[in-house]
Amino acid sequence: MLPIELTCRFRKLKVHAVATLVAIVVGSATVAARADDAPAITRLDVYPPDVNLATNTDRQSFIVVATRADDVTLDVTDTAEVSLTGGEAARIEENEVFPVADGDTELVAQLGALSATVPVTVRDVSVTPPVSFKLDVMPILMRAGCNTGSCHGAARGKDGFRLSLFGFDPDGDHYRLTHELGPRRLNLAIPERSLLMEKSVGAVPHTGGKRFDTDSEYYGTLLAWLEAAAPNDPGAVPAVERVEIFPPVAVLEGEGATQRMIARARYADGSDRDVTALAVFLTNNDNSAPIDAESGVVTAAARGEAFVMARFDTHTVGSQVLVLPRNLQYTPPTETPANYVDELVGKKLNRLRIEPSEICSDEAFLRRATIDITGTLPTPDEYAAFLADSTADKRAKLVDALLERKEFSEIWAMKWAELLMVRSTNRVSYKSAFLYANWITDQIATNVPLDAMVRKLISANGGTFKNPETNFYEVEPDTLKLSENVAQVFMGMRIQCAQCHNHPFDRWTMDDYYGFAAWFAQIGRKTGEDYRETLVFNSGGGEVKHLVDGRVMTPKFLGGDAPDLAGRDRREALAEWIASPDNPYFATSIANRVWAHFFGVGIVEPVDDIRVSNPPSNPELFETLGVKFTEYGYDFKQLVRDICNSHAYQRDTQRNASNDHDELNFAHARLRRIKAECLLDCISQVTDTQDKFRGLPLGARAVQIADGGTSNYFLTTFGRAERTSVCSCDVKTEPTLSQSLHLLNGDSVSGKIAAGGVIKSLIEAGNLPEQVVGKLYVRCLSRQPTPAETERLLTLVAENDNAQQGLEDVFWALLNSREFIFNH
């Protein structure tokens, strides 16, 4: 809170006023011209939903937002009639509420026939709080950019002055401010002559330039702090528990439309504070929704969507902003949703005025679902049976049948082996890696709920041979790295940044990082009777210390509590929490990974970088999938059913004019290159050939390879995960020139065509060339060739003196086609 005696308060941000005035004046003619055509305003909201003022220096800005029937939102703060009723506890100046006397009142906004009311509470008006270094000065240093990585927050500081990055060490910052450069940096005799003050207002040369004016409240607060002898806070100050940004969503229509944002912090002592003028505003899409960093005003630009963020203290929060062209012609689809997936995907598409693509053909669905669920292609017999089935639920029956095949378990066992870095190394023997991979496969094959599997991993004790899940702790012995991997694999969070400083784009602090690492500080390891086996156990001793001050850290859940661990193995307590509904990150993270497998992109992408500044493209869908996954008892087969039975999954890859440039909202299917292991298996399947891999019998599939260190030229070229990292980027599916050259010139295609003898068998069975071409298309592409394709290919076959050779060339061409290599 800021002292009332300061002569200047935060100036009403001029950009606000100018932007609003321009919008009203310039847009008035347009509004008048299309007033009859615009959808009616159906709702009026005031933000924040309550106003709480404490002490005589407090205040709260507010905004009034109107929502039309088509979900477009309008900032009507300056046009709505706003008043206070029920007493004289507060007063309004422009769009801010100030305290007058202790008491309660209501703020009422009126726009035509619509109104909205929020309660106003005023307390302790007679109290004038002193300037707080942590609550008042540190936020100004953050807002002015002083402690960013490009300025004094750099590891070595700048121009001889260093601050902690984004203020992770406020006590250290206070020491450096008050004890370095003697009276020059802080001149308590003549506070306004302090270097801190003169450089901030540009009175003396400053590499960072002028940060604010002498008549700003930033300057007034710093001056008042210096006049009070630059004290540090005498004790602990209330911690910021969360930050709110309003409005939570905005749909802006027409270039130049504006929406001001406000931010409010809530503290551990129950108080709150308007931090709009202290928060740092950011946007992740300047092309669609740039935001003025000073005023917090978003201005609509190109059509698209953005996530507008406010950072204050260690917290970053965001609001989704959608930008639409003015007078966009759009007719909502009349298609009946198949399930909640379609309802939530459709809701977002309607907001964006995007029309979804048509439902794909039966042939496309058969191939797509079979590859996605089993990693194989449908056989000619399966193709014929599916197309002959005329029942309305044949797609759902296909999904159910594919889920019961062992190949489904093998696909997901491989994916978990990638995440858990199952490979033989100098530490992990081949036998351990093999047993570990088989254990994972068995868990998936027997439909062990995922939460139970994860609990076994986290709490594992025993030998790496007898209890293969203990290899989880043998793969990565480093305590800090292990904690980072657990957060990334099971919660989709990259907390590595918080090892050295508070995370710049998420909520995680150094305390969070080292508190989470403390869960793994008491893992004991020793060699078993067989030198290749390691015994993992709870050692009962060992701690993690904070990097900055050397504190011994108490184990604490990420974003949660520090439980009582007396007499308990720390990892058992962590296992109970991490794979439970009490952990808000587990279910949504895993569900997002499942979604990404079937759509080629996650709702949060990358799937293991879930943070405030990388928000879900469809927040409601993201949360709902997590809720459903929990309701299903963490049986992700049911989640797969929901996804594959939705229209969203069954869309055609053919785009329309409305969704041609959309990549985030699942309005159409995406072309996805088949993963390395599955692609090799598919080539072997259609050519009737077998492969041999280390530790597996002849004819085993590539997805069954246990050891991440086992590979061949094909798998390496096509991006098989090396399993040296838990990062999702370890698996590569981007097409490359090397891949094309290998398919064209390598033996993976031509050699297998010759070895398998498929063409010879088809000819010997009495098939004519035209029939062979049709069977090859069904075998490779799960469709019949078009008449034009048949005509062209038969012409090429006829030009060859050897019909078998000509048909093998057709086979080779199909296996080199994009249609074969990609799932679509």
Secondary structure, DSSP 8 states (H G I E B T S, - for coil): ---TT-S------HHHHHHHHHHHHHHHHHHHHTTTTS--EEEEEEESS-EEEESTT--EE-EEEEEETTS-EEE-TTTSEEEEESSSSEEEETTEEEE-SSEEEEEEEEETTEEEEEEEEEE-TT------IIIIIHHHHHHTTTTSTTTTTSTT-BTTB---GGGS-HHHHHHHHHHSSHHHH--SSSGGGSHHHHHHTTSS--TT-----TTSHHHHHHHHHHHTT----SS----EEEEEEESSEEEEESTT-EEE-EEEEEETTS-EEE-TTTSEEEES-TTT--B-TTT-EEE--SSEEEEEEEEETTEEEEEEEEEE-TT----------SSHHHHHHHHHHHHHT-----B--HHHHHHHHHHHHHSS---HHHHHHHHH---TTHHHHHHHHHHTSHHHHHHHHHHHHHHTT----SSS-HHHHHHHHHHHHHHHHTT--HHHHHHHHHT--EETTTSGGGHHHHH---HHHHHHHHHHHHH----GGGGTS--TTSS--HHHHHHHHGGGTTEEEEE-SSTT-EEEEE-S----B-TTT--B-----TTS-----TTS-HHHHHHHHHTSTTSTTHHHHHHHHHHHHHHSS-SSSSTT--BTTB--SSHHHHHHHHHHHHHTTT-HHHHHHHHHTSTTTTB-S---TTTTT--SS-SS---EE--HHHHHHHHHHHHT-----TTS-TT--GGG---TT---HHHHHTT----S-SSGGGS-----HHHHHHHHHSTTTHHHHHHH-HHHHHHHTT--HHHHHHHHHHHHHSS---HHHHHHHHHHHHTSSSHHHHHHHHHHHHHTSHHHHEE-
